[in-house]
Structures are given as C-alpha cells and as structure tokens.
Amino acid sequence: MKSKPLSSHLDFSEKVLSITIAGLALLSCSPIVLFDLNESLILLFCAFFFILLIRQFIKEKFCLENSVIITFFFSITTFLYVAFPFREYDRFSPSTIWLLLFSTILLLRRIILIKAFNIFSTAIYWVCITSFIILLLNAANISLPNQIIPRGDVGGYFTSYFISIKLSGQEYSMFGINLYRLSGIFAEPGHFGLVLTMILYTYKGIMKSIKGKVILLTSLLTLSFGTFVLLFGLLLKYIILEKKIRLFFLIGLAILLFFSLTPVEIIERFFLDKAEGSLEERTSNYFLNFYNSFLQSGNILIGEGRDILEINNIRNSDYRGFVIRYGFLGILLFCCIMLSMYWKKDITIKFLGFFYFLIVLMHRSWFVDYFAFLFFLLVLTYNLHHNDSQGKSA
C-alpha cells in the first residue's frame, strides 16, 4: 500500500501530535521538577500519541521510503531484543517503550518530527533562561521558595526551585560570588549538557542566534567534562569539515575565556580529575572485577539482562555496563540503526551523529535507548537550519 501525496501543511491533529512527541522527548529525559508525576504524564502522553498515530495511519499519512523501512526493521528488532525478557536477569520494564515510540515515529511525516523537535528545543531554551534567573538570584543571596528532594540510595539531595534544580555538592565560588553547576530541570549537570548539545548539533547556523549563544553559555556553565568533549566535536566540524574559521574562533574564544576566568581549583575539581583519570580509575574495583569476570565466563554475546547491575548493587554508566546488560549483540543492533539512518547522508552529518553516539555510548550508555536521544539522532539527519520553523530541511 502506498501513502497518499502529502502536503507541507500540518492539520490540527498533526500539530497536537508534534506537541505530544516533544512532550515525550522531554519526559524521557526524566525532569526532576515534575516530582512523582513523570510516570503518569508519560502514560497520558503515550495514550495521546497512539490515538493520534492511528488517526494518521487511517488517513494514510505516513512515510514508506526504503531507507525508513530499513531503519524501522532494525529499530523494531532492537526493541524486541531489549524488551523481551529472555535473559537470566531480564524483567519487563516500562522504559523499553522509548524504543517502540522511536520505531513508530519513523513512519510519520518528516514535517511533523521537525515541528516536534523545534518545540522541544524551544522548551530547553526556556529551561536555560529560568536556570540563569535562579542562578543569579541565588548569587545575589535572595531567598527563594524551594523544596528539598533526597536522591535515595545515591546520596545527596536536590534543591528544587520548581522551575530549576540545584544538585548538592556542585557549588563553587568565583570572584567572591557563590555559584553552582547548572542542571536545568534534570538530575545532574552532565545530563543537562547532553540535552543542550543535542540542540547545538541539530541546527546549522544556530551559533549566530541569541538562542544558540544562550544554549552555548549554559553548556559551559554545566562544567561537565562530557559536554566539553561534545563541544569539541562541534569545533572539529567547523574547522575541518566546513572550514568556518569565524565560527570556530567564536566557540574557541568562548571556551578560552571561560577557562581563563575560571579559578584553577574549579578546573581541577570538575575537569582535570576526570580528564587525567582513565575509565578504570574512575570506576570501583568491585565493578572492574565484576566486568572482568563477565568477560571470562559471562554471556558476552547477548548479555546477562537489563537488571543485572541493579541486582548486584552496581552503579555504572559507561559502555561496559551496556555490554553486561545487552552484550555485544546489543551494541551491534544500535550500530545497525545508526548505519541505516546515516548511510547516504552528508559527511558532516555522519561525523556529528557518530561522534555524539560514540561519546554517549562510552560515558552515558544509559541514555542510548532514551527516546530524546534516538529522536535527536533521527532529526539530525534532516540537516536543519536554526531558522527552519516550517519543516523544510536546509
């Protein structure tokens, strides 16, 4: 069955669908400010999504390009591989819904997905603005309404200002002013940095806009080593692939000024300790022994199951935790999704997509099967311009 000829116009239900997808992308990032409402909102948004999705299919407004079908096949296969509890330490988890959602949006019109990502990026931009406001008010020692949220087994706590979050232990002083690493509405600065750099990667020319500069500055104020590595990827793109010396110097100058004005003790605390230490040096000996034992006698092909680390009270976020859960076959399936999406794309898009994917897999592997991450990797292939709000690719 072939889809009907499609216009570039969004009807009301498609606009609602775009808003719903943007909401799901935001919810998949687990915003802390929503307290215990996350799961309920996810269920509500999922219900809206599938109702609207069925409406699209009934109206035969969907995409059946060969490249989309191939990506859909690998995505559905990966969903079944991750979601179906066939390994020893597997159990069904509601979070596997993100892979299913990603698989279904592949069949939607591109204009709907672009509109959804535009809404998502605008929401994150306003998160940056509110985070700045709360940071400045705190720096001015103005008392603000807040609520303390314990972090459970992890230790520490969040200070919620209802529109922004401060994580305990992230405070520092610069020129006598008390500041803290920005987390936005998310669990940690590194998490926020991942979301911010997704937007910087997606839109061509965004650095020329106020929105881009605000997001870049916010990225710097996360003081996240992983975020700076991702920004370095942008620098490589500008100077090597696009030869945009002016933009290269703009971002390079911003980073240089940031490090020049930042006290040495802050750089040592948040950057050098991580940069100098290998993955092994920043991981517990207990996990290292567990991982080495897994490589020698575990099921390295398909892994031990989604809950193996939790059952053994292990916290790990790099690629080795992913390998233990899903095996090397799991990595292969995600690589197949990437290859199917980026196979015939421009070299710049390929570089950005694979660079971002590898950094996340190496250091934040728990983010790999999140809807926002997969949605970003898909929209990145559209080669958008930051002024493109009508759904046309650049």
VMD Tcl script that draws the C-alpha trace (Angstrom):
set ca {
  {0.00 0.00 0.00}
  {1.35 3.42 -0.95}
  {0.83 6.56 1.06}
  {-1.13 9.42 -0.42}
  {0.64 12.51 -1.78}
  {1.43 14.69 1.21}
  {1.36 18.45 1.55}
  {3.69 20.50 3.72}
  {0.73 21.74 5.75}
  {0.06 20.48 9.27}
  {-3.57 19.99 10.23}
  {-4.76 20.36 13.83}
  {-4.25 16.71 14.79}
  {-0.72 16.77 13.35}
  {0.13 19.88 15.37}
  {-1.13 18.16 18.51}
  {0.93 15.10 17.54}
  {4.05 17.29 17.24}
  {3.43 18.76 20.70}
  {2.89 15.25 22.09}
  {6.16 13.97 20.61}
  {8.02 16.99 22.00}
  {6.48 16.31 25.42}
  {7.53 12.66 25.29}
  {11.08 13.67 24.35}
  {11.22 15.98 27.36}
  {9.69 13.39 29.70}
  {12.14 10.74 28.53}
  {14.93 12.92 29.95}
  {13.38 12.45 33.44}
  {12.92 16.07 34.59}
  {13.19 16.29 38.38}
  {10.84 19.27 38.76}
  {7.83 17.06 37.98}
  {8.40 15.09 41.21}
  {6.33 11.87 41.08}
  {4.25 12.91 38.06}
  {6.70 11.65 35.41}
  {5.22 8.17 35.03}
  {1.63 9.41 34.97}
  {2.46 12.06 32.38}
  {4.31 9.52 30.24}
  {1.24 7.25 30.26}
  {-1.01 10.19 29.37}
  {1.22 11.41 26.54}
  {1.68 7.85 25.21}
  {-2.10 7.41 25.09}
  {-2.47 10.66 23.13}
  {0.39 9.64 20.86}
  {-1.01 6.26 19.87}
  {-4.51 7.66 19.34}
  {-3.12 10.33 17.02}
  {-0.79 7.80 15.37}
  {-3.73 5.54 14.50}
  {-5.51 8.59 13.06}
  {-2.51 9.26 10.81}
  {-2.48 5.67 9.57}
  {-6.23 5.70 8.91}
  {-5.76 8.84 6.80}
  {-2.79 7.10 5.11}
  {-0.47 9.97 6.01}
  {2.76 8.12 6.65}
  {6.21 7.58 5.18}
  {7.24 4.33 3.45}
  {10.60 5.23 1.90}
  {13.07 2.35 1.57}
  {15.58 3.93 3.95}
  {12.84 4.41 6.56}
  {11.70 0.79 6.25}
  {15.26 -0.46 6.82}
  {15.70 1.73 9.92}
  {12.26 0.64 11.14}
  {13.26 -3.02 10.79}
  {16.45 -2.60 12.84}
  {14.66 -0.43 15.40}
  {11.82 -2.91 15.96}
  {14.35 -5.76 16.15}
  {16.30 -3.83 18.78}
  {13.10 -3.10 20.71}
  {12.21 -6.81 20.82}
  {15.78 -7.69 21.78}
  {15.81 -5.19 24.67}
  {12.19 -5.52 25.82}
  {11.58 -9.27 25.62}
  {12.73 -10.85 28.94}
  {14.70 -13.85 27.64}
  {17.98 -13.33 29.57}
  {18.53 -14.56 33.12}
  {18.30 -11.15 34.79}
  {15.70 -9.62 32.50}
  {12.32 -8.34 33.54}
  {9.81 -6.28 31.65}
  {10.47 -2.56 32.11}
  {8.13 0.28 31.06}
  {11.18 2.26 29.91}
  {11.50 -0.02 26.88}
  {8.52 1.89 25.47}
  {11.00 4.52 24.23}
  {12.38 2.21 21.55}
  {8.86 1.34 20.41}
  {7.95 5.04 20.23}
  {11.05 5.74 18.18}
  {10.19 2.91 15.79}
  {6.70 4.30 15.21}
  {7.72 7.92 14.62}
  {9.94 6.71 11.77}
  {6.72 6.20 9.81}
  {5.47 9.75 10.37}
  {5.88 12.66 8.00}
  {9.17 14.50 8.38}
  {7.42 17.86 8.85}
  {5.70 16.54 12.00}
  {9.00 15.42 13.51}
  {10.77 18.68 12.66}
  {7.95 20.66 14.25}
  {8.19 18.45 17.34}
  {11.94 18.96 17.68}
  {11.52 22.72 17.22}
  {9.06 22.70 20.14}
  {11.44 20.56 22.21}
  {14.42 22.85 21.54}
  {12.37 25.94 22.40}
  {11.35 24.35 25.71}
  {15.00 23.62 26.52}
  {15.90 27.22 25.62}
  {13.42 28.46 28.24}
  {14.85 25.98 30.73}
  {18.19 27.73 30.13}
  {16.63 31.14 30.76}
  {14.93 30.07 34.01}
  {18.14 28.37 35.17}
  {20.06 31.61 34.64}
  {17.47 33.59 36.57}
  {17.57 31.22 39.56}
  {21.38 31.17 39.45}
  {21.57 34.98 39.52}
  {19.01 35.26 42.32}
  {20.97 32.73 44.37}
  {24.19 34.61 43.68}
  {22.51 37.77 44.98}
  {21.62 35.85 48.18}
  {17.90 36.30 47.55}
  {15.85 33.70 49.40}
  {13.66 31.68 47.04}
  {10.84 29.18 47.68}
  {12.27 25.69 47.35}
  {11.81 22.06 48.24}
  {14.49 19.54 49.21}
  {14.30 16.21 47.34}
  {16.51 13.33 48.62}
  {18.40 11.33 45.98}
  {17.70 7.98 47.64}
  {20.46 5.37 47.54}
  {22.76 7.66 45.55}
  {23.13 10.10 48.43}
  {22.87 13.88 48.46}
  {19.78 15.84 47.52}
  {18.21 18.19 45.01}
  {17.09 21.71 45.83}
  {14.05 22.27 43.64}
  {13.07 25.85 42.83}
  {10.14 24.37 40.85}
  {11.45 25.77 37.56}
  {15.08 24.78 38.10}
  {17.12 22.25 40.09}
  {20.35 22.54 42.09}
  {22.24 19.34 42.89}
  {24.03 19.19 46.24}
  {27.83 19.25 46.17}
  {28.01 21.27 42.93}
  {28.58 24.70 44.49}
  {31.67 26.79 43.80}
  {32.82 30.38 44.23}
  {34.13 32.70 41.51}
  {35.36 36.21 42.29}
  {33.60 36.02 45.65}
  {30.26 35.13 44.06}
  {28.64 31.85 45.09}
  {27.55 29.84 42.06}
  {26.73 26.23 41.21}
  {26.85 23.95 38.18}
  {23.67 24.29 36.15}
  {21.47 21.20 35.92}
  {18.37 22.85 34.47}
  {15.44 20.63 35.41}
  {17.46 17.41 35.16}
  {19.25 15.10 37.58}
  {22.82 16.27 37.02}
  {24.85 18.83 35.04}
  {26.21 16.19 32.65}
  {22.66 15.10 31.84}
  {21.67 18.71 31.09}
  {24.77 19.13 28.94}
  {23.77 16.16 26.76}
  {20.39 17.74 26.05}
  {21.88 21.17 25.31}
  {24.49 19.87 22.88}
  {21.80 17.91 21.01}
  {20.27 21.25 20.02}
  {23.62 22.79 19.07}
  {24.37 19.77 16.88}
  {21.00 19.75 15.13}
  {20.63 23.28 13.75}
  {23.02 24.78 11.23}
  {23.81 28.42 11.95}
  {22.36 28.37 15.46}
  {25.50 29.95 16.90}
  {24.59 33.18 15.10}
  {21.34 33.48 17.04}
  {20.65 34.61 20.60}
  {19.14 31.20 21.26}
  {22.36 29.47 20.23}
  {24.56 31.75 22.32}
  {22.36 31.24 25.40}
  {22.47 27.46 24.98}
  {26.24 27.54 24.44}
  {26.80 29.63 27.58}
  {24.53 27.30 29.55}
  {26.54 24.34 28.26}
  {29.72 25.94 29.58}
  {28.13 26.59 32.97}
  {27.28 22.91 33.41}
  {31.04 22.44 33.93}
  {30.58 18.95 32.52}
  {33.63 17.25 31.04}
  {31.44 15.20 28.67}
  {29.71 18.36 27.45}
  {33.06 19.95 26.64}
  {34.07 16.87 24.67}
  {30.86 17.18 22.63}
  {31.53 20.90 22.07}
  {34.99 19.92 20.86}
  {33.22 17.81 18.24}
  {31.48 20.97 17.00}
  {34.84 22.73 16.78}
  {36.21 19.89 14.67}
  {33.21 20.15 12.36}
  {33.61 23.89 11.87}
  {37.34 23.90 11.17}
  {37.89 20.58 9.36}
  {34.65 19.78 7.54}
  {33.10 23.20 6.93}
  {36.18 25.42 7.20}
  {34.12 28.05 9.01}
  {37.02 29.76 10.71}
  {34.85 32.55 12.14}
  {32.52 30.16 13.99}
  {35.49 28.07 15.09}
  {37.07 31.11 16.68}
  {33.74 32.19 18.22}
  {33.28 28.91 20.08}
  {37.00 28.56 20.74}
  {37.16 32.09 22.16}
  {34.14 31.44 24.39}
  {35.77 28.29 25.79}
  {39.15 30.02 26.17}
  {37.64 32.98 28.03}
  {35.66 30.62 30.22}
  {38.74 28.69 31.29}
  {40.81 31.88 31.62}
  {38.30 33.44 34.02}
  {37.58 30.26 35.96}
  {39.69 29.74 39.12}
  {42.22 26.91 38.93}
  {40.67 24.97 41.81}
  {37.34 24.76 39.95}
  {39.04 23.49 36.78}
  {40.93 20.89 38.81}
  {37.79 19.81 40.67}
  {35.43 19.41 37.73}
  {37.72 18.82 34.72}
  {41.31 17.75 35.30}
  {40.46 14.96 37.74}
  {38.21 13.43 35.07}
  {40.48 14.16 32.12}
  {43.55 12.65 33.78}
  {41.78 9.55 35.09}
  {41.03 6.63 32.82}
  {37.70 4.85 32.89}
  {39.24 2.25 35.18}
  {40.50 4.86 37.64}
  {37.02 6.37 37.94}
  {35.23 3.06 38.40}
  {35.06 0.95 41.55}
  {37.28 -2.10 41.86}
  {34.16 -4.13 42.60}
  {32.73 -3.30 39.19}
  {36.06 -3.93 37.45}
  {36.26 -7.41 38.96}
  {32.62 -8.00 38.05}
  {33.20 -6.89 34.45}
  {36.37 -8.96 34.04}
  {34.55 -12.00 35.40}
  {31.72 -11.37 32.92}
  {34.18 -11.25 30.00}
  {35.70 -14.56 31.07}
  {32.61 -16.57 31.94}
  {29.52 -14.48 31.13}
  {27.30 -14.40 28.07}
  {29.19 -11.71 26.18}
  {27.05 -12.11 23.06}
  {23.60 -11.27 24.47}
  {24.49 -10.05 27.98}
  {23.04 -11.03 31.34}
  {19.89 -8.91 31.33}
  {18.57 -5.44 31.97}
  {18.62 -5.67 35.79}
  {21.94 -7.44 36.36}
  {23.69 -4.30 37.68}
  {20.84 -3.27 39.99}
  {20.58 -6.77 41.46}
  {24.30 -6.67 42.30}
  {24.12 -3.07 43.65}
  {26.41 -1.74 40.93}
  {26.24 1.78 39.53}
  {27.93 2.21 36.17}
  {27.17 4.48 33.23}
  {29.85 3.70 30.63}
  {29.80 1.23 27.75}
  {30.80 -1.71 29.95}
  {27.53 -1.53 31.84}
  {25.72 -1.65 28.50}
  {27.75 -4.69 27.41}
  {26.94 -6.54 30.64}
  {23.22 -5.87 30.22}
  {22.78 -6.42 26.47}
  {26.03 -7.96 25.24}
  {27.96 -7.07 22.11}
  {24.94 -8.01 20.01}
  {23.09 -5.11 21.64}
  {25.83 -2.70 20.55}
  {25.73 -4.19 17.04}
  {21.96 -3.63 16.77}
  {22.24 0.03 17.77}
  {25.10 0.46 15.29}
  {22.82 -1.01 12.59}
  {20.19 1.63 13.43}
  {22.85 4.33 13.10}
  {24.18 2.98 9.80}
  {20.69 2.71 8.30}
  {19.91 6.34 9.23}
  {23.24 7.87 8.17}
  {24.29 5.67 5.24}
  {23.72 8.20 2.43}
  {23.95 11.41 4.43}
  {26.40 14.28 4.09}
  {29.81 13.66 5.68}
  {29.25 16.48 8.18}
  {26.01 14.90 9.39}
  {27.69 11.50 9.59}
  {30.53 12.93 11.66}
  {28.22 14.69 14.13}
  {25.89 11.71 14.50}
  {28.56 9.07 15.05}
  {30.72 11.34 17.24}
  {27.78 12.07 19.53}
  {26.67 8.43 19.56}
  {30.14 7.16 20.50}
  {30.62 9.72 23.29}
  {27.23 8.85 24.80}
  {27.87 5.10 24.47}
  {31.29 5.42 26.10}
  {30.29 7.63 29.04}
  {26.47 7.75 29.37}
  {25.30 4.41 27.98}
  {22.03 4.59 29.95}
  {21.00 7.40 27.57}
  {21.38 5.30 24.40}
  {17.87 3.83 24.37}
  {16.12 7.01 25.57}
  {13.55 8.49 23.21}
  {15.06 12.00 23.25}
  {18.46 10.66 22.18}
  {17.11 8.49 19.35}
  {14.76 11.28 18.25}
  {17.71 13.69 18.10}
  {19.81 11.27 16.02}
  {16.93 10.99 13.54}
  {16.26 14.73 13.25}
  {20.00 15.40 12.90}
  {19.86 13.61 9.54}
  {17.42 16.26 8.26}
  {20.21 18.87 8.08}
  {18.11 21.70 9.56}
  {18.82 25.42 9.78}
  {18.02 27.26 13.02}
  {15.53 29.50 11.20}
  {13.73 26.49 9.78}
  {10.48 26.50 11.72}
  {8.27 25.44 8.82}
  {9.63 21.92 8.45}
  {11.90 22.34 5.43}
  {15.38 20.92 5.53}
  {18.31 23.09 4.72}
}
mol new
graphics top color blue
foreach p $ca { graphics top sphere $p radius 0.5 }
foreach p [lrange $ca 0 end-1] q [lrange $ca 1 end] { graphics top cylinder $p $q radius 0.2 }
display resetview
